[in-house]
């Protein structure tokens, strides 16, 4: 969540930045937060004054007893009882105000970076680069769902039978392609200095709150109410929460992790042609990179992460473009996000395969992830993450773009992991 001190000291700037995200009633919400903080501080002062008075009375009572003035001492003790009742009342007021203040703070999205483009929808995102050669397929080119059926790679109907729509079953060379991509992505990240983590696939509520999935995306997560757990929508959640309530050393920066996981998303409200085949699933595989960084270097690290993701797509031979997300399309938690989209030649459309984001101190503030800076002061770290990469649409583009009359040619970088050059 946004730091209360920042909101108070930079009210107008905070409002202007949140307007980029089109936050409703933003001025009112910010002023309510500031007013609640003032109320909290007022209650705290009254409570402190009462404690000071109680301490003074306790000293007076002791002196009066020593002097044999028992009646005066008892009268003072009665006054102490009244003060304790006032203190209890103030404590209850404080708890209510703090709960309301925290609720309002936690429901406020991250303030986007000042360079985030204006806009309301994905159509307003800014294309900042296009790379690779666009394939020119013949008129008989098949979309990936037909290729999956032709070569027995993915069985969507079987997944529907076992679980439901959006839970495909990968078979034969389709399963091996999944495993090859995961290993290629993990090994590439390890070569780039990321330490591998194999995280749990379920997290508790505190972890969901820490990275901002809760309460913003509660309706998109699969919940296990009996145990109070949630299936993870991305490995970002458990990996970043490793550092919840942790004070790291400044000389540890950058802390770089990579993890493979299955991801679970309800995708409520998704429908139409965009959900066919591997385009949109409820369960899918993804490799995630997560970085904990010093605030002064987080945007430098964001550029490095973008290069890493672009390098993977270059090696896979997939044409792609990078979009800088506008205020209306950027996530609740992000300060700046770049999406990577690959070209699906048979579908004739761009498919998102990665989002690389800087959350600045937003997640760290929720998680109390701090470090002691060179000036000796305790500060919040910055957190970043990115898909490197999400598999389903990568597989879709690889199958479609590399199809030939004789089969589907596999990229050179995957062949050592696959054990074959072509799907036929």
Secondary structure, DSSP 8 states (H G I E B T S, - for coil): ---HHHHHHTHHHHHHHHHHTT-TTHHHHHHHHHHHHHHHHHHHHHHHHHHHHHHHHHHHHHHHHHTT-HHHHHHHHHHHHHHHHHHHHHHHHHHHHHHHHHHHHHTS-----TTS---SSGGG-EEEEEES------TT---HHHHHHHTT-EEHHHHHHHT-TT--EE-THHHHHHHHHHHHHHHHHHHTT-EEE---SEEEHHHHHHHT-TTTTGGGS-EETTTTEEE-SSTHHHHHGGGTT-EEEGGG-SEEEEEEEEEE---TT--SGGGTTTTS-SEEEEEEEEEEE-GGGHHHHHHHHHHHHHHHHHHHT--EEEEE--TTTS-SS-SEEEEEEEEETTTTEEEEEEEEEE-TTHHHHHHT-EEE-TTS-EEE-EEEEEEEEEHHHHHHHHHHHTEETTEEE--HHHHHHHS-SEE-
